[in-house]
């Protein structure tokens, strides 16, 4: 079963269990775009395909974030080879603050729900992937 079908089944179950109390156009139920619209590192993609429970999907999202963080660390190490640490590290700390706040806002509608950790980790993983691209592009432009 694909992830899209799993999430659709989860939405249907939520509507049935909670009596259909979801307003049209204002649903806070999870949908497939939370996973499919995100960049999932290749090492974590198969995890989502085999996850059968929310807990398993949470673990997949956490694993994807771990892989992205590892890749970002390597990109920052490369950037420190061409820029002083006194420039790289403060900028990275500011980015971490931004990403943390951004993902806290994204997960807020799911507060207390079982999907909340996955939403947060997918958000942070996606932002981290974009940060990797920025750091690598900046580093490459400084080497030339």
C-alpha positions in Angstrom: 0.0 0.0 0.0 1.4 3.4 -1.0 1.9 6.1 1.6 -0.8 8.2 -0.1 -3.3 5.4 0.4 -2.2 4.9 4.0 -2.7 8.5 4.8 -6.1 8.5 2.9 -7.2 5.5 5.0 -6.1 7.3 8.1 -8.2 10.3 7.2 -11.2 8.1 6.5 -10.8 6.3 9.8 -10.6 9.6 11.6 -13.8 10.9 10.0 -15.6 7.7 10.8 -14.3 7.4 14.4 -14.9 11.1 15.2 -18.3 11.3 13.6 -17.4 13.3 10.6 -16.9 16.4 12.6 -14.4 17.8 10.2 -15.4 21.1 8.5 -15.0 21.1 4.7 -11.9 23.1 3.8 -10.7 23.3 7.4 -9.6 19.8 8.0 -6.7 19.3 10.4 -6.5 15.6 9.5 -3.2 14.6 7.9 -3.0 14.3 4.2 -0.6 12.9 1.8 1.1 16.2 0.9 2.9 16.2 4.3 5.1 13.3 3.2 5.0 13.5 -0.6 5.6 17.2 -0.9 8.8 16.8 1.2 12.2 15.9 0.1 12.9 12.5 1.6 16.6 11.4 1.6 17.1 8.3 -0.5 18.1 6.3 2.6 14.7 7.0 4.3 12.4 6.7 1.3 11.9 2.9 1.6 11.1 3.4 5.3 8.0 5.4 4.5 6.9 2.8 1.9 6.9 0.0 4.4 5.6 2.0 7.5 2.2 0.6 8.6 1.6 2.6 11.8 1.9 6.3 12.8 4.6 5.3 15.2 6.5 3.7 12.3 6.0 6.8 10.1 7.3 9.0 13.0 10.4 6.8 13.1 10.9 7.2 9.4 10.6 11.0 9.6 13.1 11.0 12.5 15.5 8.9 10.4 15.1 11.2 7.4 15.9 14.2 9.6 19.0 12.4 11.0 20.2 11.7 7.5 19.6 15.4 6.4 21.4 16.7 9.5 24.4 14.5 8.8 24.5 15.8 5.2 24.2 19.4 6.5 27.0 18.8 8.9 29.3 17.7 6.0 28.2 20.7 3.9 29.0 23.1 6.8 32.4 21.5 7.3 33.2 22.1 3.6 32.0 25.7 4.0 34.3 26.2 7.0 37.2 25.3 4.6 36.5 28.5 2.6 35.0 30.8 5.2 36.0 31.5 8.8 34.1 29.7 11.5 33.2 33.1 13.0 31.0 33.7 10.0 29.6 30.2 9.4 28.6 29.2 12.9 26.6 32.3 13.9 24.8 32.1 10.6 24.0 28.5 11.2 22.7 29.2 14.8 20.4 31.8 13.4 19.1 29.4 10.7 18.5 26.7 13.4 16.4 29.3 15.3 14.4 30.1 12.2 13.8 26.5 11.3 12.7 25.6 14.8 10.2 28.4 14.9 9.0 27.7 11.4 8.3 24.0 12.1 6.7 24.8 15.5 4.2 26.9 13.6 3.6 24.2 11.1 3.1 21.5 13.7 0.8 23.6 15.9 -2.5 22.6 14.3 -1.6 19.0 15.2 -0.8 19.6 18.8 -1.5 16.6 20.9 -2.1 14.4 17.9 -0.2 11.3 17.0 1.0 12.9 13.7 2.6 15.9 15.4 6.1 14.5 15.7 6.1 13.4 12.1 4.9 16.8 10.9 7.7 18.6 12.8 10.4 16.2 11.7 9.3 16.3 8.0 9.2 20.1 8.2 12.7 20.3 9.7 14.0 17.7 7.3 12.6 19.7 4.3 14.1 23.0 5.5 17.4 21.2 6.3 17.5 19.9 2.7 17.0 23.4 1.4 19.7 24.6 3.7 22.1 22.0 2.4 21.5 23.2 -1.1 22.1 26.9 -0.1 25.3 26.0 1.8 26.7 23.9 -1.0 25.9 26.6 -3.6 27.5 29.3 -1.5 30.5 27.2 -0.9 30.9 26.4 -4.6 30.6 30.0 -5.6 33.3 31.0 -3.1 35.8 28.4 -4.4 35.7 29.9 -7.9 
